[in-house]
C-alpha cells in the first residue's frame, strides 16, 4: 500500500478508537503504532470496528453490583477481541446491531460530560 493509504487506515482506526466510551480523547504514539501494526498484519477495518464495538459493549453490559472498570488506556486493549474475530468473524449485519446496542448502553450509563485528557 501507499503511504497515503497507510495513513488513512491508521487515522480510521484511531478515529474509531477515540470515539468509543471509556477511551482517551486522543490517541497516543503507542496507539498509532498498534494501528500501523494492524495495517501491516492485514487486519480489515470492518474486523477492527467490530472488535472495538464488541469489547466496548462487553464492558458496558455487566452484571449490576460489580465495581466500575477503569477507563481504557490503550488501543492494545482490543487486540484479543480482534484476534477472536479474525478466527470467528461476526455474521453479516451484526456490526450494525452492535452500534445500536452500544449507543443504547451508553445512554443508559451515567452521563459523561467530557472525556478526560489526563
N, C-alpha and C positions, 0 to 999 in steps of 0.2 A: 504494500500500500504506500501511498504517497504521504509525505509529512503532513499535508493538509488533512487527509483522511484520518490519520492517526490523531491529530489534534482535535478534530471534530468528534471522534469516538471518545477520547478522554473527556472532552467537555460535556458530552452527552451523559456519560457515566457519572461525572461529578455533579451535574445538574440534578439527575435523578436522586443521587445520594443526599445532597443538602436540602432537597425539597421534602424529605421524609420527616415525620415527627421524631423527636428524640435524637436528632443528629445535629452536628455543628452548623452554624450559619454559613460557614465557608470551609472548603476543603484545605487540607494542609499538603505539604510536599509528599508525605508518605501516602496520602490518599491518591494523589496524582500518579505516584509510582505504581500503586496497586492497579489503578485503571489502565496504565500503559501495559502492565504485565498481563492483564486480562485480554487486552488487544493482541499482544504477542502470542498468547495462548489460543487465540481464535475464538474466544467466547462471544457468541452472538448477543447483541444488545437486548433482544427480547428475553433471553435467558437471564441476563443481569437484572432487567426491570422486574421480571417475575420473582427472582430471588430477593430483591430488595423489598418488594411488596409483601411477599410471604413471610419473611423474617420479621418485618415490622408488625405485621398483623399478629403473628405468634406472640410477640412481646405485648401487644395491646390487649389481646384476649387471653387473660389469665384468670385463674380462679380468684374470687374475692378473698380478702384477708391476707394475701401474700404481700410482703413488703414491695414497694415500687422498685423497679430496676433502675440502675444508674443510666444516664444518657449514653448513647453510642458515641464512641470517641474516634472510630476509625472505619474506613471502608472495608478493611480486612475482616471486620466482624462478620461480614456477609459471605465470605469465601466458602465456608462449609455448606451453606444453602445453595450457592452457585454450583458447587461440586455435586450436591444432591440432585439438582435439576438437570445437570448435564447427563447424569446417569438415568434419570427418570423424568423426562420433560412433562410439563403440565398439559392437560388436554386443551384443544383449541377453545378460545373464548374465556378460559379461566382467568387470564390476566385481567380482563375487564371486570370480572366478579371480584377479584382481589382489590382492584382500585376502589370499587364501590364499598366493599366491606371495610377497607381501611379508612375511607372517608367517614363512614358511619361510626366506626370505633373511635376515631379521633374526635368526632363531635360529641361522643358520649363521655370522653375523658375530661378531666378538669381543664379549664381554659389555660392555654399557654399564651401569654401576652407577646413575648418575643423570645426567639432563640437566644441562648447565652453565647457570648463571644469568647468567654474565658473557659 
